[in-house]
């Protein structure tokens, strides 16, 4: 059976995205490792930062809960829950306040019905179906020399790339909100802390850029397969 993911051309297409992903992962891990050891001057843990900022923003119904893992912190708009990993929730560090404020930025987006966030959320069902079904249609189309079916798979698979692209402005906006929250609330008390917050959030943004590169290059690879199949037909 011909499996596109084992084709050498797949590795050629994906190598640049893989290198960027490794760079992004190294950068965020190094920035987190450094600023996760630097105590913020306010002495606030991530949980305390969340409580102070949510009260300041009038998010009295925001719920906090713990989550397992490292850098698994996230905001769930479905039930208005901010989930913080143990190190972030309990650590009075620069990294903790940066990551917590970023997730609160998402909560603020949700409260204000921020359109790009709503669009991204609405895309989730289509993305789940498209990424699961797309490569199967491509494979069947290629095996049976059905060019139209292969291109239908490419179209379905493109939902993942579009979602990755739609995610970046939402994340950048959440980081911008985080910086403003921390500055306006007085939680940031030095230029060093401001620098640390920016480095942590910029490193996180790079991971989303890497995700876009991976999704787009994978899409281009599948498109090249579908195009090649049509020429052979």
VOBA-1610 file (N, C-alpha, C; in pm, whole numbers, padded with zeros to 5 digits, always signed):
BEGIN
Unk+00085-00120+00000Unk+00000+00000+00000Unk+00088+00125+00000Unk+00048+00224-00078Unk+00122+00350-00086Unk+00076+00443+00025Unk+00168+00476+00114Unk+00135+00565+00224Unk+00213+00695+00207Unk+00146+00808+00180Unk+00214+00935+00154Unk+00308+00977+00266Unk+00273+00948+00389Unk+00357+00995+00500Unk+00493+00925+00506Unk+00510+00816+00431Unk+00638+00746+00428Unk+00718+00777+00301Unk+00664+00860+00215Unk+00734+00900+00093Unk+00848+00995+00128Unk+00965+00978+00064Unk+01080+01062+00095Unk+01051+01209+00067Unk+00964+01236-00032Unk+00929+01374-00062Unk+00856+01442+00054Unk+00786+01360+00132Unk+00717+01415+00250Unk+00819+01473+00347Unk+00928+01402+00367Unk+01033+01451+00457Unk+01097+01578+00402Unk+01111+01584+00269Unk+01170+01704+00208Unk+01079+01825+00231Unk+00949+01805+00211Unk+00854+01914+00232Unk+00851+01957+00379Unk+00855+01859+00468Unk+00834+01888+00610Unk+00960+01929+00684Unk+01077+01910+00624Unk+01202+01940+00695Unk+01212+02085+00742Unk+01180+02185+00658Unk+01188+02323+00707Unk+01094+02349+00825Unk+00972+02293+00817Unk+00876+02311+00927Unk+00924+02240+01053Unk+00986+02123+01035Unk+01038+02050+01150Unk+01149+02127+01219Unk+01238+02185+01139Unk+01348+02264+01196Unk+01293+02384+01272Unk+01195+02452+01213Unk+01133+02567+01280Unk+01064+02524+01409Unk+00998+02409+01407Unk+00930+02358+01527Unk+01030+02328+01638Unk+01144+02270+01601Unk+01247+02240+01700Unk+01305+02368+01760Unk+01327+02468+01674Unk+01377+02597+01722Unk+01276+02661+01818Unk+01148+02658+01778Unk+01043+02717+01862Unk+01034+02646+01996Unk+01043+02512+01994Unk+01033+02436+02118Unk+01153+02463+02208Unk+01270+02472+02148Unk+01390+02503+02226Unk+01379+02641+02288Unk+01331+02737+02209Unk+01322+02875+02257Unk+01224+02889+02372Unk+01105+02829+02358Unk+01007+02844+02465Unk+01052+02769+02590Unk+01115+02653+02573Unk+01164+02579+02689Unk+01275+02656+02761Unk+01363+02719+02683Unk+01473+02794+02745Unk+01423+02919+02816Unk+01328+02990+02753Unk+01273+03110+02816Unk+01192+03074+02940Unk+01118+02965+02932Unk+01039+02921+03048Unk+01132+02876+03161Unk+01237+02802+03125Unk+01332+02755+03227Unk+01398+02873+03298Unk+01430+02978+03222Unk+01495+03094+03284Unk+01398+03176+03368Unk+01289+03223+03305Unk+01198+03311+03375Unk+01109+03237+03475Unk+01109+03105+03465Unk+01038+03025+03565Unk+01116+03014+03695Unk+01240+03064+03694Unk+01322+03067+03814Unk+01337+03208+03872Unk+01288+03308+03799Unk+01301+03447+03843Unk+01173+03488+03915Unk+01185+03520+04041Unk+01069+03558+04122Unk+01020+03698+04083Unk+00890+03713+04065Unk+00838+03847+04035Unk+00835+03930+04163Unk+00854+04060+04149Unk+00868+04148+04265Unk+00742+04158+04348Unk+00627+04136+04284Unk+00501+04141+04359Unk+00483+04017+04446Unk+00561+03912+04418Unk+00552+03789+04496Unk+00422+03714+04474Unk+00360+03733+04358Unk+00230+03671+04330Unk+00246+03541+04252Unk+00174+03439+04293Unk+00169+03315+04217Unk+00077+03335+04096Unk+00079+03239+04004Unk-00011+03247+03891Unk-00156+03254+03933Unk-00192+03176+04034Unk-00329+03175+04084Unk-00367+03311+04140Unk-00276+03374+04213Unk-00304+03506+04270Unk-00313+03612+04161Unk-00229+03600+04058Unk-00237+03692+03945Unk-00372+03679+03877Unk-00418+03555+03859Unk-00548+03531+03796Unk-00661+03593+03878Unk-00656+03576+04008Unk-00760+03631+04094Unk-00761+03784+04091Unk-00642+03842+04098Unk-00634+03988+04100Unk-00680+04048+03967Unk-00634+03992+03857Unk-00670+04046+03726Unk-00816+04021+03691Unk-00867+03903+03724Unk-01007+03873+03692Unk-01101+03965+03770Unk-01067+03996+03894Unk-01149+04089+03972Unk-01140+04230+03914Unk-01020+04268+03872Unk-01000+04401+03815Unk-01079+04418+03685Unk-01092+04308+03610Unk-01162+04312+03482Unk-01311+04279+03494Unk-01356+04253+03617Unk-01496+04223+03639Unk-01537+04084+03595Unk-01441+03992+03591Unk-01471+03853+03552Unk-01498+03770+03678Unk-01604+03804+03747Unk-01631+03741+03876Unk-01678+03597+03864Unk-01724+03559+03744Unk-01773+03422+03726Unk-01666+03329+03667Unk-01545+03381+03649Unk-01436+03298+03596Unk-01397+03192+03699Unk-01388+03067+03654Unk-01353+02957+03743Unk-01209+02914+03718Unk-01137+02886+03827Unk-00999+02839+03818Unk-00992+02693+03857Unk-00907+02619+03786Unk-00885+02480+03824Unk-00744+02438+03784Unk-00696+02331+03845Unk-00563+02281+03814Unk-00567+02184+03697Unk-00453+02172+03630Unk-00442+02079+03518Unk-00304+02014+03523Unk-00295+01889+03485Unk-00169+01817+03488Unk-00079+01861+03372Unk+00051+01840+03390Unk+00145+01863+03282Unk+00221+01994+03293Unk+00307+02015+03193Unk+00390+02136+03186Unk+00347+02220+03066Unk+00326+02348+03087Unk+00281+02440+02983Unk+00152+02390+02917Unk+00064+02336+03000Unk-00067+02289+02953Unk-00178+02386+02990Unk-00141+02504+03033Unk-00236+02605+03077Unk-00324+02649+02960Unk-00453+02668+02986Unk-00544+02708+02879Unk-00674+02764+02937Unk-00745+02835+02851Unk-00877+02886+02886Unk-00979+02815+02800Unk-01087+02767+02864Unk-01194+02697+02793Unk-01318+02787+02789Unk-01349+02843+02671Unk-01464+02934+02661Unk-01598+02863+02677Unk-01600+02731+02664Unk-01726+02659+02674Unk-01785+02665+02814Unk-01697+02665+02915Unk-01747+02669+03053Unk-01681+02778+03137Unk-01609+02872+03068Unk-01547+02985+03137Unk-01452+02939+03248Unk-01365+02844+03213Unk-01271+02789+03310Unk-01128+02819+03266Unk-01050+02871+03359Unk-00907+02894+03337Unk-00832+02783+03407Unk-00762+02701+03331Unk-00687+02588+03387Unk-00539+02620+03391Unk-00479+02606+03509Unk-00338+02636+03528Unk-00264+02513+03576Unk-00147+02488+03518Unk-00063+02377+03563Unk-00007+02413+03700Unk+00041+02312+03768Unk+00084+02331+03908Unk+00195+02435+03920Unk+00297+02426+03832Unk+00410+02519+03840Unk+00366+02663+03818Unk+00272+02682+03727Unk+00224+02818+03699Unk+00134+02867+03811Unk+00043+02783+03857Unk-00052+02823+03961Unk+00018+02857+04091Unk+00121+02781+04127Unk+00184+02796+04257Unk+00316+02872+04256Unk+00368+02899+04136Unk+00498+02965+04127Unk+00488+03117+04121Unk+00555+03190+04213Unk+00555+03337+04210Unk+00663+03391+04117Unk+00659+03349+03991Unk+00766+03381+03897Unk+00717+03472+03785Unk+00813+03525+03710Unk+00780+03608+03594Unk+00707+03525+03489Unk+00753+03402+03467Unk+00688+03315+03369Unk+00544+03287+03409Unk+00521+03265+03537Unk+00386+03235+03585Unk+00289+03349+03557Unk+00334+03471+03586Unk+00241+03583+03564Unk+00220+03609+03416Unk+00322+03584+03332Unk+00308+03604+03189Unk+00208+03505+03130Unk+00223+03378+03162Unk+00136+03274+03107Unk-00006+03288+03159Unk-00020+03318+03288Unk-00153+03337+03345Unk-00225+03454+03279Unk-00154+03565+03263Unk-00215+03683+03201Unk-00253+03656+03056Unk-00172+03577+02985Unk-00204+03541+02847Unk-00337+03466+02840Unk-00354+03368+02929Unk-00479+03291+02929Unk-00598+03379+02971Unk-00572+03474+03059Unk-00677+03569+03096Unk-00711+03660+02977Unk-00611+03681+02890Unk-00639+03755+02768Unk-00744+03685+02684Unk-00736+03551+02681Unk-00838+03474+02610Unk-00974+03487+02678Unk-00974+03487+02811Unk-01100+03503+02884Unk-01162+03639+02854Unk-01077+03741+02844Unk-01126+03876+02811Unk-01180+03879+02668Unk-01111+03810+02577Unk-01162+03800+02440Unk-01301+03738+02439Unk-01317+03633+02516Unk-01445+03563+02522Unk-01553+03655+02578Unk-01521+03728+02682Unk-01617+03819+02745Unk-01660+03928+02649Unk-01567+03975+02567Unk-01596+04084+02474Unk-01646+04035+02338Unk-01665+03902+02326Unk-01706+03843+02197Unk-01612+03883+02085Unk-01485+03872+02112Unk-01380+03905+02015Unk-01398+03820+01889Unk-01423+03884+01776Unk-01464+03814+01654Unk-01365+03707+01607Unk-01234+03737+01599Unk-01141+03631+01553Unk-01145+03506+01641Unk-01168+03524+01772Unk-01178+03408+01860Unk-01305+03329+01829Unk-01415+03400+01804Unk-01540+03332+01772Unk-01529+03255+01641Unk-01461+03315+01544Unk-01442+03247+01416Unk-01359+03121+01434Unk-01251+03133+01512Unk-01165+03016+01536Unk-01243+02905+01606Unk-01322+02940+01706Unk-01400+02840+01779Unk-01501+02772+01689Unk-01561+02850+01599Unk-01662+02793+01507Unk-01600+02697+01408Unk-01469+02710+01385Unk-01401+02625+01289Unk-01368+02487+01342Unk-01369+02469+01474Unk-01321+02345+01536Unk-01388+02219+01480Unk-01521+02212+01471Unk-01582+02088+01417Unk-01536+02055+01276Unk-01529+02157+01189Unk-01485+02134+01051Unk-01340+02089+01046Unk-01258+02145+01134Unk-01116+02108+01137Unk-01100+01963+01182Unk-01173+01924+01285Unk-01164+01786+01334Unk-01203+01686+01226Unk-01309+01717+01152Unk-01354+01627+01045Unk-01256+01631+00928Unk-01217+01752+00888Unk-01132+01768+00771Unk-00996+01702+00784Unk-00930+01721+00900Unk-00797+01663+00919Unk-00802+01512+00932Unk-00912+01459+00984Unk-00926+01314+00997Unk-00961+01248+00863Unk-01049+01314+00788Unk-01099+01256+00664Unk-01013+01289+00542Unk-00948+01405+00546Unk-00877+01454+00429Unk-00771+01360+00375Unk-00679+01317+00463Unk-00570+01234+00411Unk-00620+01097+00365Unk-00732+01050+00424Unk-00791+00922+00381Unk-00845+00934+00238Unk-00914+01047+00209Unk-00966+01069+00074Unk-00851+01083-00026Unk-00745+01151+00017Unk-00630+01165-00071Unk-00570+01028-00104Unk-00553+00946-00002Unk-00494+00814-00020Unk-00580+00727-00113Unk-00710+00724-00089Unk-00801+00645-00173Unk-00800+00698-00316Unk-00802+00831-00329Unk-00800+00892-00462Unk-00676+00855-00541Unk-00561+00851-00471Unk-00437+00816-00538Unk-00431+00667-00574Unk-00477+00584-00482Unk-00474+00440-00505Unk-00565+00400-00622Unk-00681+00466-00631Unk-00778+00432-00735Unk-00768+00525-00856Unk-00666+00612-00854Unk-00645+00707-00964Unk-00769+00794-00988Unk-00828+00839-00876Unk-00945+00926-00881Unk-00900+01067-00840Unk-00860+01146-00940Unk-00803+01277-00912Unk-00897+01369-00837Unk-01024+01368-00874Unk-01120+01456-00807Unk-01135+01422-00659Unk-01132+01292-00628Unk-01143+01250-00489Unk-01020+01293-00409Unk-00903+01282-00472Unk-00779+01325-00406Unk-00783+01474-00377Unk-00830+01553-00474Unk-00839+01697-00453Unk-00945+01734-00349Unk-01049+01653-00341Unk-01150+01674-00236Unk-01085+01654-00100Unk-00997+01554-00091Unk-00924+01531+00033Unk-00832+01647+00068Unk-00767+01703-00034Unk-00680+01819-00012Unk-00762+01936+00041Unk-00879+01957-00018Unk-00967+02066+00027Unk-01009+02044+00172Unk-01045+01919+00208Unk-01085+01889+00345Unk-00968+01910+00440Unk-00850+01867+00398Unk-00732+01877+00484Unk-00688+02021+00505Unk-00724+02109+00409Unk-00684+02249+00419Unk-00745+02319+00540Unk-00851+02261+00598Unk-00914+02321+00715Unk-00814+02335+00830Unk-00724+02237+00841Unk-00625+02243+00949Unk-00529+02359+00930Unk-00486+02383+00806Unk-00395+02494+00779Unk-00464+02628+00803Unk-00590+02638+00758Unk-00666+02762+00779Unk-00684+02788+00928Unk-00709+02682+01004Unk-00727+02696+01149Unk-00598+02746+01214Unk-00484+02691+01171Unk-00356+02735+01227Unk-00332+02882+01200Unk-00364+02925+01078Unk-00347+03066+01042Unk-00442+03154+01123Unk-00566+03107+01142Unk-00664+03184+01219Unk-00628+03193+01367Unk-00551+03096+01414Unk-00513+03093+01555Unk-00412+03201+01591Unk-00318+03230+01500Unk-00209+03322+01531Unk-00256+03460+01576Unk-00345+03529+01504Unk-00387+03662+01551Unk-00459+03658+01685Unk-00530+03548+01713Unk-00598+03534+01842Unk-00495+03526+01954Unk-00389+03449+01931Unk-00285+03434+02032Unk-00204+03562+02050Unk-00173+03628+01940Unk-00098+03754+01950Unk-00179+03859+02024Unk-00308+03864+01998Unk-00395+03960+02068Unk-00402+03928+02217Unk-00408+03798+02252Unk-00412+03760+02394Unk-00284+03801+02464Unk-00170+03790+02395Unk-00043+03832+02453Unk-00036+03983+02471Unk-00089+04056+02373Unk-00093+04202+02385Unk-00179+04243+02503Unk-00293+04177+02519Unk-00380+04205+02633Unk-00309+04173+02764Unk-00235+04062+02764Unk-00164+04020+02886Unk-00064+04127+02931Unk+00013+04179+02836Unk+00111+04283+02869Unk+00042+04408+02923Unk-00069+04445+02862Unk-00141+04564+02908Unk-00199+04541+03048Unk-00257+04423+03071Unk-00313+04391+03202Unk-00208+04403+03312Unk-00093+04341+03288Unk+00012+04336+03389Unk+00070+04475+03414Unk+00082+04555+03308Unk+00137+04690+03324Unk+00038+04782+03394Unk-00088+04781+03350Unk-00188+04871+03405Unk-00227+04837+03548Unk-00215+04709+03585Unk-00250+04668+03721Unk-00136+04692+03819Unk-00018+04723+03766Unk+00096+04745+03854Unk+00164+04618+03899Unk+00125+04503+03844Unk+00189+04376+03882Unk+00332+04374+03831Unk+00353+04422+03709Unk+00491+04438+03659Unk+00553+04558+03729Unk+00667+04536+03792Unk+00726+04643+03873Unk+00868+04680+03832Unk+00916+04624+03723Unk+01051+04657+03677Unk+01063+04632+03528Unk+01165+04693+03469Unk+01192+04673+03327Unk+01235+04529+03300Unk+01303+04468+03397Unk+01344+04328+03381Unk+01221+04238+03370Unk+01120+04263+03453Unk+00998+04183+03446Unk+00925+04204+03314Unk+00924+04327+03266Unk+00861+04357+03139Unk+00931+04279+03026Unk+01063+04277+03033Unk+01142+04204+02934Unk+01113+04054+02942Unk+01106+04002+03065Unk+01079+03860+03084Unk+00943+03819+03031Unk+00842+03899+03060Unk+00706+03871+03011Unk+00705+03868+02858Unk+00771+03966+02797Unk+00775+03972+02650Unk+00846+03851+02592Unk+00956+03810+02653Unk+01029+03695+02601Unk+00948+03566+02610Unk+00880+03547+02721Unk+00797+03426+02738Unk+00684+03425+02636Unk+00616+03537+02620Unk+00503+03542+02528Unk+00547+03537+02382Unk+00660+03598+02350Unk+00711+03590+02213Unk+00753+03448+02177Unk+00809+03378+02275Unk+00848+03239+02252Unk+00725+03153+02226Unk+00619+03180+02300Unk+00494+03105+02280Unk+00438+03134+02141Unk+00447+03259+02097Unk+00396+03295+01964Unk+00471+03222+01854Unk+00600+03200+01874Unk+00680+03131+01773Unk+00632+02988+01752Unk+00580+02926+01857Unk+00528+02789+01842Unk+00407+02787+01749Unk+00328+02895+01751Unk+00212+02901+01661Unk+00256+02927+01518Unk+00362+03005+01499Unk+00417+03025+01366Unk+00468+02892+01311Unk+00533+02814+01397Unk+00582+02682+01355Unk+00467+02590+01318Unk+00357+02600+01392Unk+00239+02517+01361Unk+00181+02553+01225Unk+00181+02683+01192Unk+00134+02726+01061Unk+00224+02668+00951Unk+00354+02677+00972Unk+00449+02625+00872Unk+00427+02476+00851Unk+00408+02403+00958Unk+00387+02258+00948Unk+00259+02226+00872Unk+00151+02295+00906Unk+00022+02270+00840Unk+00026+02306+00692Unk+00087+02419+00661Unk+00092+02463+00521Unk+00179+02371+00437Unk+00296+02332+00489Unk+00385+02245+00412Unk+00323+02107+00392Unk+00252+02058+00492Unk+00184+01931+00477Unk+00074+01941+00371Unk+00003+02052+00373Unk-00102+02074+00273Unk-00042+02080+00132Unk+00069+02151+00118Unk+00135+02162-00012Unk+00183+02025-00061Unk+00229+01943+00031Unk+00273+01809-00007Unk+00157+01727-00060Unk+00046+01728+00012Unk-00070+01652-00034Unk-00122+01707-00167Unk-00116+01840-00184Unk-00158+01899-00311Unk-00068+01852-00424Unk+00063+01839-00397Unk+00155+01791-00501Unk+00124+01647-00537Unk+00082+01566-00440Unk+00043+01428-00468Unk-00082+01423-00556Unk-00181+01504-00518Unk-00305+01506-00595Unk-00280+01555-00738Unk-00197+01658-00753Unk-00164+01710-00885Unk-00087+01609-00968Unk+00006+01539-00901Unk+00084+01436-00971Unk-00002+01321-01015Unk-00099+01284-00932Unk-00190+01174-00965Unk-00274+01208-01086Unk-00317+01336-01094Unk-00400+01378-01208Unk-00317+01375-01337Unk-00189+01417-01330Unk-00105+01417-01449Unk-00080+01276-01498Unk-00063+01183-01400Unk-00040+01044-01440Unk-00164+00983-01503Unk-00286+01032-01453Unk-00410+00981-01509Unk-00431+01032-01650
//
